[in-house]
């Protein structure tokens, strides 16, 4: 994981050459001023022009550095989310392929043992098989949460429905997923963002909200993909800066939407439930394809 976070900087020959040129201009300007001072000569127009060029070059370099510093937090957040998704996929594969296979082998061994165990041990064997079944099911659930593989094969709507079924199966939450349009062809990063936002919202509902009803709406709009999640739980007071006030789930939602140039609003009050509305704009290529397909 840490190797993936190495250097966001890239060597650019053009920028490096300009930095060297700026340094040489400054040195030349200093040398000319020093020589004129020692010779007690007036400042000629050429020396004044050299100083002006050096100052302009320094100002340009400072502006470029300020712009690069301003962009780094967004670039870092984007990189961290990509690394996070990559780690989730790796952990999901390890759970599914390695631990899942070992648990399946242990279950087969337990079956073999139960067929040969005396009567007084049958109850213990049944308990062991039941424990292995539950553990294997939990491992598969965690693997699916970490890496929703069905996003690429089944699409966003089916993936959301499967997640809600699996997560809320043994709870008292009554839920509905409203999607009145086909969601095929949605870019992968948009689908992942919508899925993760819903996933985080459902987790918050189960941990904190104690809601009885949950409604998830997803819709294609001309501006982008609209997602709405509402519940009738305990509600809370949304922070103006979730990351600074410990609301890490909300901060993660805002980061995901912000990196896709989208918007997210949270309307909630204590005792009045919560509604989350997100709009993720279509990328330029998708808009161009839509205009081409709709052209006469």
HELIX and SHEET records of a PDB file:
HELIX    1   1 UNK A    2  UNK A    5  5                                   4    
HELIX    2   2 UNK A   13  UNK A   39  1                                  27    
HELIX    3   3 UNK A   45  UNK A   93  1                                  49    
HELIX    4   4 UNK A   94  UNK A   99  3                                   6    
HELIX    5   5 UNK A  100  UNK A  116  1                                  17    
HELIX    6   6 UNK A  119  UNK A  121  5                                   3    
HELIX    7   7 UNK A  122  UNK A  146  1                                  25    
HELIX    8   8 UNK A  150  UNK A  153  1                                   4    
HELIX    9   9 UNK A  156  UNK A  168  1                                  13    
HELIX   10  10 UNK A  188  UNK A  204  1                                  17    
HELIX   11  11 UNK A  205  UNK A  209  3                                   5    
HELIX   12  12 UNK A  248  UNK A  259  1                                  12    
HELIX   13  13 UNK A  284  UNK A  294  1                                  11    
SHEET    1   A 5 UNK A 174  UNK A 178  0                                        
SHEET    2   A 5 UNK A 213  UNK A 220  1                                        
SHEET    3   A 5 UNK A 224  UNK A 231 -1                                        
SHEET    4   A 5 UNK A 274  UNK A 281 -1                                        
SHEET    5   A 5 UNK A 263  UNK A 268 -1                                        
END                                                                             
